[in-house]
Amino acid sequence: MGTVLRIDVDGAVVVLTWPGDAGRWQVVRTAVGGPADAAVYHRRTQFHVHGNGQSERLAMNLSAWVLASVWRGMEIPYGFYGPVVVTGPQLDALDEAMAEEVRAVCEAVAEVREEWVRRQPAGEWQARAELLAAARQRVAALA
């Protein structure tokens, strides 16, 4: 049995109750707070994001951006706004290895953000690089 996770804008990772096939889209819509768009950033996962998150001025989801960037192997040139649901392909549950990667990246982002309270990054480019390096290191440690 697998897991479905929601990444909140503050980086918290929440396990969602995952119903049979019929109710899955409703759970996704409720979890992201509106209409949901799906995207693939890793072949074993699917991201579900609020379809109008930026125009509705939802907060940027930094942890989701870092996760998608790490999985794609490059900085994603756009942000994710509002909560993000991560499932397996075709709305299946995540396997445990992928769920661990989600948790690991979100923990790494939280640690870097906590450090920034004491030491601000030199600039935006350096902040992005620091987040991505910490997340990549955490994912590599899982292997």
C-alpha positions in Angstrom: 0.0 0.0 0.0 1.3 3.5 -0.8 0.9 7.0 0.3 -0.4 10.3 -1.1 1.1 13.5 0.2 0.2 17.1 0.3 3.0 19.7 0.5 1.7 22.8 2.2 3.2 26.3 1.5 5.0 26.3 4.8 6.7 23.0 3.8 4.7 20.7 6.0 4.0 17.3 4.5 0.5 15.9 5.2 -0.5 12.3 4.5 -3.9 12.2 2.7 -6.5 9.5 3.0 -6.7 8.0 -0.5 -10.1 6.6 -1.6 -11.0 4.2 -4.3 -10.8 5.4 -7.9 -14.1 7.3 -8.0 -13.2 9.9 -5.3 -9.6 10.6 -6.0 -10.1 13.8 -8.1 -12.3 15.3 -5.4 -9.7 14.6 -2.8 -7.1 16.4 -5.0 -9.4 19.4 -5.6 -10.1 19.7 -2.0 -6.5 19.4 -1.0 -5.2 22.0 -3.4 -8.2 24.3 -2.7 -9.7 24.5 -6.2 -9.3 23.3 -9.7 -6.2 21.1 -10.1 -3.7 20.8 -12.9 -1.5 17.7 -13.1 2.2 17.6 -14.2 4.9 15.0 -14.3 8.4 15.9 -12.9 9.4 12.3 -12.1 8.2 9.3 -14.0 7.0 7.6 -10.8 5.0 10.6 -9.5 2.5 13.2 -10.5 2.1 16.7 -9.1 -1.3 18.2 -8.7 -1.3 22.0 -8.3 -4.0 24.7 -8.0 -5.0 25.6 -11.5 -5.3 29.4 -10.7 -2.9 29.6 -7.7 -0.8 32.5 -9.0 -3.7 34.6 -10.2 -5.5 34.0 -6.9 -2.4 35.2 -5.1 -1.8 32.0 -3.2 1.6 31.8 -1.5 4.5 30.2 -3.4 5.2 26.7 -2.5 9.0 26.7 -2.2 9.3 23.1 -1.1 7.3 21.9 -4.1 9.4 24.0 -6.5 12.6 22.6 -5.0 11.3 19.0 -5.3 10.2 19.4 -8.9 13.5 21.1 -9.8 15.5 18.3 -8.2 13.5 15.6 -9.9 13.8 17.4 -13.3 17.6 18.0 -12.8 17.2 21.7 -13.5 15.7 24.8 -12.0 12.0 25.0 -13.0 11.5 28.5 -14.4 8.1 29.0 -12.7 6.7 28.6 -9.2 3.9 26.5 -7.7 1.3 28.4 -5.7 -0.8 26.9 -2.9 -0.7 23.3 -1.6 0.6 20.6 -3.9 -0.5 17.0 -3.9 2.0 14.4 -5.0 0.6 11.0 -6.2 1.9 8.1 -8.2 1.2 8.0 -11.9 -2.5 7.9 -13.0 -3.6 9.0 -9.5 -2.2 5.9 -7.9 -0.6 6.1 -4.5 3.1 6.9 -4.2 5.5 4.0 -3.5 7.4 4.4 -0.2 10.7 5.3 -1.9 9.1 8.3 -3.6 7.3 9.3 -0.5 10.6 9.3 1.4 12.1 11.6 -1.3 9.2 14.1 -0.9 9.7 14.1 2.9 13.5 14.4 2.6 13.4 17.4 0.3 10.8 19.2 2.4 12.9 18.6 5.5 16.0 19.9 3.7 14.1 23.1 2.6 12.9 23.6 6.1 16.4 23.4 7.5 17.8 25.8 5.0 14.9 28.3 5.7 15.5 28.0 9.4 19.2 28.8 8.9 18.3 31.9 6.9 16.7 33.3 10.0 20.2 33.6 11.4 22.1 34.1 8.1 20.4 35.6 5.1 21.5 34.3 1.7 23.8 36.6 -0.4 21.1 36.9 -3.1 18.3 35.2 -4.9 20.6 33.1 -7.1 22.6 31.9 -4.1 19.4 31.1 -2.2 18.1 28.9 -5.0 21.5 27.2 -5.4 21.7 26.6 -1.6 18.2 25.1 -1.5 18.8 22.8 -4.5 22.2 21.6 -3.2 20.7 20.7 0.2 17.8 18.9 -1.4 20.0 17.0 -3.8 22.3 16.0 -1.0 19.4 14.7 1.0 18.0 12.7 -1.9 21.4 11.2 -2.6 21.7 10.1 1.0 18.6 8.0 0.6 20.2 5.9 -2.2 
